[in-house]
Amino acid sequence: MGSGVSSPPKRDRTLPAAPPPAVFHFDDPRPLAVAALGDRLIAGRPWPHFFAGAELGRGTFATVQRCAARDATAAALGGGAPVALKTISKRGDADHRRTRGATPWTEVLALTTLAGDAGCLRLLAVFDEPQATHLLTDCLEGGELFDRIVAREPPPTEAEARDAVGQVAAALAAAHALGVVHRDVKAENLIYADAAATRLVVCDWGLAEVIPARAPRRCLTRCCGSPLYVAPEVLACGRDKSTPYGAEVDAWSLGVVAYICLCGYPPFYGDERAELEAAISRGDYAFEAPDWDHASAEGRAFVAALLTVDRDARMTCADARGHAFLAGDGANALHPAYVSRLEEFNAKRRLKGGAFAVAAACAFQDSVRGRTSRGLEKLRQSSRKALELSRGDASFASKQDAYVVRGRDGSGDTAPLAIGAA
């Protein structure tokens, strides 16, 4: 027979779940950008003031073309230097926000914040009309980084790679000091200012974000960028927004650029997009012989310090400027096949069509690693697909892979895998 005294209820010893990190809400960039522009914001179309010249680039939402002054207003804005206009369509600003998580004013705010740093694209003025926003910038006429490297005579050495990487590191370090994160550092966005090819400029800040001083150091959650250059933590945000990131993602991309500059092909590959992402997430790359035998130990150490999955241990762009590799003066000859490999990599990335950029790069990596027949067949397949896509074949265009991109408010949507110039 029981005593009639009930046992005390058991205490729940499970710990409450940790609350998710607070999402930092960015201010509308337009008022900040307008205030920074001052009288450089001009209402109306630019064409009464400029002659339209050759088209320099085209993307989903924007075109870039060379232009020349028609009148004194335009001449004063350009200061007599060659200028270019990036025209961003407003045909549905909602579409632009949905696929890129930003508006043209995000890029304008980034460029005004940078205020013409020598290594960053200079914004001269903005023309705003109901149909489009036009960004007037310096016209960069020296060509893309990798194009100039392979065209060098005599063949490039480690000294040329070191100079280029050092300039990019300096530009990114300056941007990060101002709170600007680029988020799409890649070869196509590294262009020499003029034919002398001495000053390298980081351009296309369309995916950039300006982190306010009051914000946490890591407060970005949008999954965006270009597949071969994207950092592991950006991919993680595509799956789970609980681990925001910051400027360290640009340091990773700088590491990818440095790797390609020293051997002629990218560090990560995979037969499918998931394999490529898994390799990036694991930091699965190698300094393979004989391709890296000609590179200095300092060059390898520099790349390894940037391509570190642990972002707390990853070298920053500011620290990269003082690394022994960039401080050195050696001119090691690169691998004899370096130029041909970089030329081939350049050719394949120009045939990209959405996800086919990844297929071509992965196939190229297969071929240089010895799986020749398999790699060449993939190259042929990806090239055929890219050519058909460029001719407007909707059956290929409809099969583009997509990354999940996150809006400024954390909402999710999809966009083409290779998010670049527009």
Secondary structure, 3 states (H helix, E strand, C coil): CCCCCCCCCCCCCCCCCCCCCCCCCCCCHHHHHHHHHHHHEEECCCCCCEEEEEEEEECCCEEEEEEEECCHHHHHHHCCCCEEEEEEECCCHHHHHHHHCCCHHHHHHHHHHHCCCCCECCEEEEEECCCEEEEEEECCCCCEHHHHHHHCCCCCEHHHHHHHHHHHHHHHHHHHHCCEECCCCCHHHEEECCCCCCCEEECCCCCCEECCCCCCCCCECCCCCCCCCCCHHHHHHHHCCCCCECCHHHHHHHHHHHHHHHHCCCCCCCCCHHHHHHHHHHCCCCCCCCCCCCCCHHHHHHHHHHCCCCCCCCCCHHHHCCCHHHHCCCCCECCCCHHHHHHHHHHHHHCCCCCHHHHHHHHHHHHHCCCHHHHHHHHHHHHHHHHHHHCCCHHHHCCCCEEEEECCCCCEEEEECCCCCC
